[in-house]
Amino acid sequence: MRNCHVWKTKTEDGRKREVRAGKFGKKWRLQSKCNGDAVWTYHDVPELEDLLVLHDVLWRKYQRKHLAWEDVAAVEQMIQDAGGEVPLYD
């Protein structure tokens, strides 16, 4: 997948969690999997925390001219739709 972004975090109980975000057409799709899980969990409604991390990942790629602004703007809209506040960067 060309437009796929991956990051890893730890859950509250200390397990490693990998999150993948991919864009197909104009729709973002997030999936996650913890260590030891056999299958990926697809999130129809992504968690706000994952959207904020995705925004950070995309923002850094946009700054290096590796990503179009439309991708960042789409995730910002998803954050606002989820009731979150879009982080501001200098």
MITI-475116 format. One record per residue: y negated, z negated, x of N, C-alpha, C, O in turn; residue number from 1. Coordinates in steps of 0.001 Angstrom, whole numbers. Layout:
<sites>
@nY: Y | nZ: Z | nX: X | caY: Y | caZ: Z | caX: X | cY: Y | cZ: Z | cX: X | oY: Y | oZ: Z | oX: X | n: NUM
...
</sites>
This chain:
<sites>
@nY: 1174 | nZ: 0 | nX: 853 | caY: 0 | caZ: 0 | caX: 0 | cY: -1236 | cZ: 0 | cX: 899 | oY: -1377 | oZ: -878 | oX: 1750 | n: 1
@nY: -2109 | nZ: 947 | nX: 726 | caY: -3266 | caZ: 1102 | caX: 1597 | cY: -4287 | cZ: -7 | cX: 1403 | oY: -4798 | oZ: -548 | oX: 2383 | n: 2
@nY: -4587 | nZ: -346 | nX: 195 | caY: -5620 | caZ: -1330 | caX: -91 | cY: -4965 | cZ: -2671 | cX: -424 | oY: -5083 | oZ: -3164 | oX: -1546 | n: 3
@nY: -4275 | nZ: -3254 | nX: 555 | caY: -3580 | caZ: -4519 | caX: 349 | cY: -4148 | cZ: -5558 | cX: 1315 | oY: -4317 | oZ: -5285 | oX: 2503 | n: 4
@nY: -4434 | nZ: -6724 | nX: 806 | caY: -5024 | caZ: -7798 | caX: 1596 | cY: -4122 | cZ: -9022 | cX: 1468 | oY: -3719 | oZ: -9391 | oX: 365 | n: 5
@nY: -3809 | nZ: -9644 | nX: 2594 | caY: -2852 | caZ: -10741 | caX: 2622 | cY: -3475 | cZ: -11942 | cX: 3319 | oY: -4177 | oZ: -11794 | oX: 4319 | n: 6
@nY: -3215 | nZ: -13132 | nX: 2784 | caY: -3597 | caZ: -14366 | caX: 3454 | cY: -2571 | cZ: -15437 | cX: 3144 | oY: -1804 | oZ: -15336 | oX: 2187 | n: 7
@nY: -2576 | nZ: -16473 | nX: 3986 | caY: -1619 | caZ: -17561 | caX: 3838 | cY: -2352 | cZ: -18879 | cX: 3729 | oY: -3357 | oZ: -19114 | oX: 4401 | n: 8
@nY: -1822 | nZ: -19745 | nX: 2857 | caY: -2382 | caZ: -21076 | caX: 2665 | cY: -1228 | cZ: -22071 | cX: 2606 | oY: -58 | oZ: -21703 | oX: 2716 | n: 9
@nY: -1584 | nZ: -23326 | nX: 2431 | caY: -572 | caZ: -24363 | caX: 2223 | cY: -808 | cZ: -24979 | cX: 856 | oY: -1947 | oZ: -25174 | oX: 430 | n: 10
@nY: 297 | nZ: -25283 | nX: 176 | caY: 191 | caZ: -25934 | caX: -1127 | cY: -58 | cZ: -27418 | cX: -923 | oY: -40 | oZ: -27916 | oX: 202 | n: 11
@nY: -289 | nZ: -28112 | nX: -2022 | caY: -543 | caZ: -29548 | caX: -1942 | cY: 645 | cZ: -30309 | cX: -1370 | oY: 477 | oZ: -31340 | oX: -719 | n: 12
@nY: 1858 | nZ: -29790 | nX: -1617 | caY: 3049 | caZ: -30463 | caX: -1099 | cY: 3446 | cZ: -29960 | cX: 292 | oY: 4534 | oZ: -30285 | oX: 767 | n: 13
@nY: 2587 | nZ: -29172 | nX: 958 | caY: 2801 | caZ: -28767 | caX: 2336 | cY: 3595 | cZ: -27491 | cX: 2550 | oY: 3886 | oZ: -27136 | oX: 3692 | n: 14
@nY: 3953 | nZ: -26788 | nX: 1473 | caY: 4700 | caZ: -25531 | caX: 1616 | cY: 3738 | cZ: -24386 | cX: 1937 | oY: 2600 | oZ: -24363 | oX: 1467 | n: 15
@nY: 4216 | nZ: -23441 | nX: 2742 | caY: 3418 | caZ: -22262 | caX: 3044 | cY: 3436 | cZ: -21331 | cX: 1836 | oY: 4470 | oZ: -21136 | oX: 1198 | n: 16
@nY: 2279 | nZ: -20767 | nX: 1538 | caY: 2134 | caZ: -19852 | caX: 400 | cY: 1443 | cZ: -18593 | cX: 883 | oY: 369 | oZ: -18657 | oX: 1481 | n: 17
@nY: 2053 | nZ: -17454 | nX: 626 | caY: 1474 | caZ: -16162 | caX: 981 | cY: 971 | cZ: -15495 | cX: -283 | oY: 1663 | oZ: -15453 | oX: -1300 | n: 18
@nY: -251 | nZ: -14970 | nX: -203 | caY: -859 | caZ: -14295 | caX: -1350 | cY: -1180 | cZ: -12871 | cX: -928 | oY: -1704 | oZ: -12635 | oX: 160 | n: 19
@nY: -864 | nZ: -11936 | nX: -1794 | caY: -1190 | caZ: -10523 | caX: -1580 | cY: -2068 | cZ: -10058 | cX: -2731 | oY: -1818 | oZ: -10363 | oX: -3897 | n: 20
@nY: -3092 | nZ: -9318 | nX: -2372 | caY: -3968 | caZ: -8730 | caX: -3384 | cY: -4023 | cZ: -7237 | cX: -3131 | oY: -4338 | oZ: -6788 | oX: -2029 | n: 21
@nY: -3717 | nZ: -6489 | nX: -4151 | caY: -3736 | caZ: -5039 | caX: -4027 | cY: -4531 | cZ: -4419 | cX: -5152 | oY: -4587 | oZ: -4947 | oX: -6263 | n: 22
@nY: -5143 | nZ: -3296 | nX: -4847 | caY: -5936 | caZ: -2595 | caX: -5849 | cY: -5280 | cZ: -1253 | cX: -6124 | oY: -5054 | oZ: -453 | oX: -5216 | n: 23
@nY: -4984 | nZ: -1026 | nX: -7380 | caY: -4429 | caZ: 253 | caX: -7795 | cY: -5337 | cZ: 805 | cX: -8879 | oY: -5527 | oZ: 181 | oX: -9923 | n: 24
@nY: -5890 | nZ: 1968 | nX: -8625 | caY: -6902 | caZ: 2486 | caX: -9540 | cY: -8145 | cZ: 1631 | cX: -9386 | oY: -8703 | oZ: 1544 | oX: -8292 | n: 25
@nY: -8581 | nZ: 1008 | nX: -10445 | caY: -9741 | caZ: 119 | caX: -10376 | cY: -9371 | cZ: -1304 | cX: -10743 | oY: -10244 | oZ: -2120 | oX: -11039 | n: 26
@nY: -8083 | nZ: -1607 | nX: -10726 | caY: -7632 | caZ: -2931 | caX: -11146 | cY: -6987 | cZ: -3669 | cX: -9977 | oY: -6134 | oZ: -3126 | oX: -9276 | n: 27
@nY: -7412 | nZ: -4919 | nX: -9781 | caY: -6839 | caZ: -5767 | caX: -8752 | cY: -5630 | cZ: -6499 | cX: -9313 | oY: -5616 | oZ: -6912 | oX: -10473 | n: 28
@nY: -4613 | nZ: -6652 | nX: -8465 | caY: -3412 | caZ: -7380 | caX: -8861 | cY: -3053 | cZ: -8342 | cX: -7736 | oY: -2940 | oZ: -7939 | oX: -6578 | n: 29
@nY: -2873 | nZ: -9617 | nX: -8080 | caY: -2521 | caZ: -10618 | caX: -7100 | cY: -1098 | cZ: -11087 | cX: -7323 | oY: -629 | oZ: -11198 | oX: -8456 | n: 30
@nY: -425 | nZ: -11360 | nX: -6225 | caY: 931 | caZ: -11892 | caX: -6276 | cY: 1051 | cZ: -12954 | cX: -5188 | oY: 358 | oZ: -12897 | oX: -4172 | n: 31
@nY: 1936 | nZ: -13923 | nX: -5409 | caY: 2110 | caZ: -14975 | caX: -4422 | cY: 3572 | cZ: -15382 | cX: -4338 | oY: 4378 | oZ: -15137 | oX: -5236 | n: 32
@nY: 3869 | nZ: -16017 | nX: -3213 | caY: 5235 | caZ: -16470 | caX: -2981 | cY: 5182 | cZ: -17631 | cX: -2000 | oY: 4490 | oZ: -17559 | oX: -985 | n: 33
@nY: 5912 | nZ: -18699 | nX: -2300 | caY: 6008 | caZ: -19837 | caX: -1401 | cY: 7244 | cZ: -19699 | cX: -539 | oY: 8188 | oZ: -18993 | oX: -893 | n: 34
@nY: 7231 | nZ: -20379 | nX: 600 | caY: 8409 | caZ: -20389 | caX: 1460 | cY: 9627 | cZ: -20828 | cX: 674 | oY: 9588 | oZ: -21842 | oX: -23 | n: 35
@nY: 10687 | nZ: -20088 | nX: 779 | caY: 11921 | caZ: -20437 | caX: 92 | cY: 12082 | cZ: -19788 | cX: -1265 | oY: 13186 | oZ: -19777 | oX: -1810 | n: 36
@nY: 11009 | nZ: -19244 | nX: -1829 | caY: 11114 | caZ: -18546 | caX: -3111 | cY: 11737 | cZ: -17168 | cX: -2894 | oY: 11478 | oZ: -16507 | oX: -1888 | n: 37
@nY: 12548 | nZ: -16752 | nX: -3839 | caY: 13230 | caZ: -15468 | caX: -3702 | cY: 12386 | cZ: -14298 | cX: -4217 | oY: 12514 | oZ: -13178 | oX: -3723 | n: 38
@nY: 11532 | nZ: -14553 | nX: -5198 | caY: 10774 | caZ: -13459 | caX: -5815 | cY: 9283 | cZ: -13764 | cX: -5776 | oY: 8865 | oZ: -14915 | oX: -5655 | n: 39
@nY: 8501 | nZ: -12712 | nX: -5880 | caY: 7049 | caZ: -12831 | caX: -5937 | cY: 6624 | cZ: -13162 | cX: -7362 | oY: 7227 | oZ: -12692 | oX: -8326 | n: 40
@nY: 5588 | nZ: -13970 | nX: -7484 | caY: 4998 | caZ: -14289 | caX: -8777 | cY: 3742 | cZ: -13442 | cX: -8939 | oY: 2821 | oZ: -13522 | oX: -8126 | n: 41
@nY: 3711 | nZ: -12631 | nX: -9993 | caY: 2542 | caZ: -11797 | caX: -10275 | cY: 1613 | cZ: -12565 | cX: -11205 | oY: 2053 | oZ: -13141 | oX: -12200 | n: 42
@nY: 327 | nZ: -12568 | nX: -10875 | caY: -660 | caZ: -13323 | caX: -11636 | cY: -1487 | cZ: -12366 | cX: -12491 | oY: -2346 | oZ: -11647 | oX: -11981 | n: 43
@nY: -1218 | nZ: -12367 | nX: -13798 | caY: -2021 | caZ: -11541 | caX: -14704 | cY: -3454 | cZ: -12052 | cX: -14746 | oY: -4406 | oZ: -11273 | oX: -14797 | n: 44
@nY: -3589 | nZ: -13376 | nX: -14723 | caY: -4899 | caZ: -14014 | caX: -14642 | cY: -4913 | cZ: -14801 | cX: -13335 | oY: -4367 | oZ: -15903 | oX: -13279 | n: 45
@nY: -5527 | nZ: -14256 | nX: -12281 | caY: -5510 | caZ: -14926 | caX: -10979 | cY: -6260 | cZ: -16260 | cX: -11027 | oY: -7204 | oZ: -16430 | oX: -11798 | n: 46
@nY: -5823 | nZ: -17199 | nX: -10190 | caY: -6495 | caZ: -18483 | caX: -10080 | cY: -7851 | cZ: -18278 | cX: -9418 | oY: -8020 | oZ: -17394 | oX: -8579 | n: 47
@nY: -8806 | nZ: -19102 | nX: -9804 | caY: -10157 | caZ: -18985 | caX: -9257 | cY: -10151 | cZ: -19179 | cX: -7746 | oY: -10876 | oZ: -18486 | oX: -7032 | n: 48
@nY: -9344 | nZ: -20112 | nX: -7252 | caY: -9278 | caZ: -20354 | caX: -5807 | cY: -8824 | cZ: -19098 | cX: -5056 | oY: -9365 | oZ: -18774 | oX: -3999 | n: 49
@nY: -7840 | nZ: -18401 | nX: -5600 | caY: -7369 | caZ: -17171 | caX: -4964 | cY: -8440 | cZ: -16092 | cX: -4995 | oY: -8587 | oZ: -15335 | oX: -4035 | n: 50
@nY: -9183 | nZ: -16015 | nX: -6080 | caY: -10256 | caZ: -15023 | caX: -6167 | cY: -11349 | cZ: -15306 | cX: -5146 | oY: -11910 | oZ: -14377 | oX: -4564 | n: 51
@nY: -11656 | nZ: -16582 | nX: -4924 | caY: -12683 | caZ: -16931 | caX: -3945 | cY: -12238 | cZ: -16591 | cX: -2531 | oY: -13036 | oZ: -16120 | oX: -1721 | n: 52
@nY: -10974 | nZ: -16825 | nX: -2235 | caY: -10459 | caZ: -16455 | caX: -910 | cY: -10454 | cZ: -14937 | cX: -763 | oY: -10827 | oZ: -14416 | oX: 288 | n: 53
@nY: -10037 | nZ: -14227 | nX: -1804 | caY: -10053 | caZ: -12765 | caX: -1770 | cY: -11467 | cZ: -12255 | cX: -1542 | oY: -11670 | oZ: -11320 | oX: -767 | n: 54
@nY: -12438 | nZ: -12852 | nX: -2201 | caY: -13835 | caZ: -12447 | caX: -2015 | cY: -14239 | cZ: -12627 | cX: -557 | oY: -14899 | oZ: -11756 | oX: 9 | n: 55
@nY: -13859 | nZ: -13735 | nX: 56 | caY: -14191 | caZ: -13982 | caX: 1453 | cY: -13551 | cZ: -12935 | cX: 2359 | oY: -14197 | oZ: -12419 | oX: 3271 | n: 56
@nY: -12285 | nZ: -12624 | nX: 2106 | caY: -11571 | caZ: -11610 | caX: 2896 | cY: -12257 | cZ: -10255 | cX: 2756 | oY: -12499 | oZ: -9567 | oX: 3748 | n: 57
@nY: -12567 | nZ: -9882 | nX: 1527 | caY: -13199 | caZ: -8582 | caX: 1297 | cY: -14601 | cZ: -8531 | cX: 1884 | oY: -15002 | oZ: -7505 | oX: 2433 | n: 58
@nY: -15351 | nZ: -9621 | nX: 1778 | caY: -16713 | caZ: -9664 | caX: 2308 | cY: -16714 | cZ: -9414 | cX: 3815 | oY: -17534 | oZ: -8654 | oX: 4331 | n: 59
@nY: -15769 | nZ: -10074 | nX: 4520 | caY: -15693 | caZ: -9890 | caX: 5963 | cY: -15314 | cZ: -8455 | cX: 6312 | oY: -15839 | oZ: -7901 | oX: 7278 | n: 60
@nY: -14417 | nZ: -7844 | nX: 5547 | caY: -14054 | caZ: -6450 | caX: 5802 | cY: -15212 | cZ: -5511 | cX: 5472 | oY: -15416 | oZ: -4512 | oX: 6162 | n: 61
@nY: -15963 | nZ: -5822 | nX: 4432 | caY: -17124 | caZ: -5018 | caX: 4075 | cY: -18170 | cZ: -5060 | cX: 5190 | oY: -18782 | oZ: -4042 | oX: 5509 | n: 62
@nY: -18372 | nZ: -6238 | nX: 5779 | caY: -19348 | caZ: -6380 | caX: 6856 | cY: -18996 | cZ: -5523 | cX: 8069 | oY: -19879 | oZ: -5068 | oX: 8795 | n: 63
@nY: -17706 | nZ: -5309 | nX: 8279 | caY: -17255 | caZ: -4479 | caX: 9405 | cY: -17114 | cZ: -3012 | cX: 9004 | oY: -16614 | oZ: -2196 | oX: 9779 | n: 64
@nY: -17554 | nZ: -2684 | nX: 7798 | caY: -17507 | caZ: -1305 | caX: 7270 | cY: -16077 | cZ: -785 | cX: 7127 | oY: -15803 | oZ: 395 | oX: 7345 | n: 65
@nY: -15170 | nZ: -1698 | nX: 6754 | caY: -13780 | caZ: -1315 | caX: 6521 | cY: -13451 | cZ: -1280 | cX: 5033 | oY: -12295 | oZ: -1089 | oX: 4654 | n: 66
@nY: -14460 | nZ: -1464 | nX: 4194 | caY: -14214 | caZ: -1586 | caX: 2765 | cY: -15455 | cZ: -1150 | cX: 1997 | oY: -16579 | oZ: -1319 | oX: 2472 | n: 67
@nY: -15250 | nZ: -595 | nX: 823 | caY: -16369 | caZ: -161 | caX: -17 | cY: -16957 | cZ: -1345 | cX: -791 | oY: -16258 | oZ: -2302 | oX: -1123 | n: 68
@nY: -18255 | nZ: -1252 | nX: -1068 | caY: -18930 | caZ: -2321 | caX: -1807 | cY: -18344 | cZ: -2486 | cX: -3205 | oY: -18338 | oZ: -3597 | oX: -3736 | n: 69
@nY: -17862 | nZ: -1430 | nX: -3802 | caY: -17312 | caZ: -1503 | caX: -5159 | cY: -16159 | cZ: -2498 | cX: -5240 | oY: -15980 | oZ: -3149 | oX: -6269 | n: 70
@nY: -15377 | nZ: -2624 | nX: -4174 | caY: -14268 | caZ: -3578 | caX: -4172 | cY: -14788 | cZ: -5013 | cX: -4210 | oY: -14266 | oZ: -5848 | oX: -4948 | n: 71
@nY: -15805 | nZ: -5293 | nX: -3422 | caY: -16397 | caZ: -6631 | caX: -3409 | cY: -17020 | cZ: -6935 | cX: -4768 | oY: -16842 | oZ: -8030 | oX: -5302 | n: 72
@nY: -17744 | nZ: -5976 | nX: -5326 | caY: -18410 | caZ: -6172 | caX: -6614 | cY: -17389 | cZ: -6414 | cX: -7732 | oY: -17636 | oZ: -7224 | oX: -8626 | n: 73
@nY: -16255 | nZ: -5726 | nX: -7691 | caY: -15229 | caZ: -5915 | caX: -8722 | cY: -14662 | cZ: -7328 | cX: -8671 | oY: -14428 | oZ: -7938 | oX: -9714 | n: 74
@nY: -14441 | nZ: -7850 | nX: -7478 | caY: -13919 | caZ: -9214 | caX: -7351 | cY: -14986 | cZ: -10228 | cX: -7751 | oY: -14658 | oZ: -11261 | oX: -8336 | n: 75
@nY: -16249 | nZ: -9958 | nX: -7451 | caY: -17325 | caZ: -10841 | caX: -7897 | cY: -17359 | cZ: -10928 | cX: -9423 | oY: -17579 | oZ: -12001 | oX: -9986 | n: 76
@nY: -17142 | nZ: -9804 | nX: -10077 | caY: -17104 | caZ: -9801 | caX: -11544 | cY: -15922 | cZ: -10613 | cX: -12054 | oY: -16049 | oZ: -11335 | oX: -13043 | n: 77
@nY: -14765 | nZ: -10503 | nX: -11388 | caY: -13591 | caZ: -11282 | caX: -11785 | cY: -13849 | cZ: -12779 | cX: -11629 | oY: -13401 | oZ: -13574 | oX: -12455 | n: 78
@nY: -14572 | nZ: -13169 | nX: -10569 | caY: -14908 | caZ: -14579 | caX: -10358 | cY: -15798 | cZ: -15068 | cX: -11487 | oY: -15576 | oZ: -16151 | oX: -12030 | n: 79
@nY: -16794 | nZ: -14284 | nX: -11839 | caY: -17696 | caZ: -14670 | caX: -12927 | cY: -16956 | cZ: -14739 | cX: -14252 | oY: -17220 | oZ: -15634 | oX: -15054 | n: 80
@nY: -16042 | nZ: -13820 | nX: -14499 | caY: -15258 | caZ: -13836 | caX: -15736 | cY: -14357 | cZ: -15064 | cX: -15816 | oY: -14048 | oZ: -15547 | oX: -16905 | n: 81
@nY: -13932 | nZ: -15572 | nX: -14639 | caY: -13078 | caZ: -16754 | caX: -14598 | cY: -13884 | cZ: -18048 | cX: -14667 | oY: -13318 | oZ: -19141 | oX: -14633 | n: 82
@nY: -15210 | nZ: -17921 | nX: -14766 | caY: -16064 | caZ: -19105 | caX: -14891 | cY: -16509 | cZ: -19678 | cX: -13563 | oY: -17039 | oZ: -20788 | oX: -13509 | n: 83
@nY: -16300 | nZ: -18939 | nX: -12498 | caY: -16689 | caZ: -19410 | caX: -11175 | cY: -18043 | cZ: -18881 | cX: -10766 | oY: -18659 | oZ: -18067 | oX: -11454 | n: 84
@nY: -18485 | nZ: -19369 | nX: -9624 | caY: -19764 | caZ: -18949 | caX: -9079 | cY: -19512 | cZ: -18158 | cX: -7805 | oY: -18770 | oZ: -18603 | oX: -6929 | n: 85
@nY: -20121 | nZ: -17001 | nX: -7704 | caY: -19934 | caZ: -16130 | caX: -6544 | cY: -20632 | cZ: -16760 | cX: -5348 | oY: -21811 | oZ: -17103 | oX: -5431 | n: 86
@nY: -19913 | nZ: -16916 | nX: -4227 | caY: -20554 | caZ: -17494 | caX: -3032 | cY: -21602 | cZ: -16554 | cX: -2471 | oY: -21465 | oZ: -15333 | oX: -2540 | n: 87
@nY: -22649 | nZ: -17141 | nX: -1915 | caY: -23714 | caZ: -16369 | caX: -1304 | cY: -23556 | cZ: -16435 | cX: 203 | oY: -23301 | oZ: -17501 | oX: 765 | n: 88
@nY: -23707 | nZ: -15295 | nX: 851 | caY: -23613 | caZ: -15213 | caX: 2299 | cY: -24944 | cZ: -14739 | cX: 2849 | oY: -25677 | oZ: -14003 | oX: 2189 | n: 89
@nY: -25246 | nZ: -15169 | nX: 4063 | caY: -26481 | caZ: -14714 | caX: 4729 | cY: -26267 | cZ: -13400 | cX: 5401 | oY: -27191 | oZ: -12861 | oX: 6011 | n: 90
</sites>
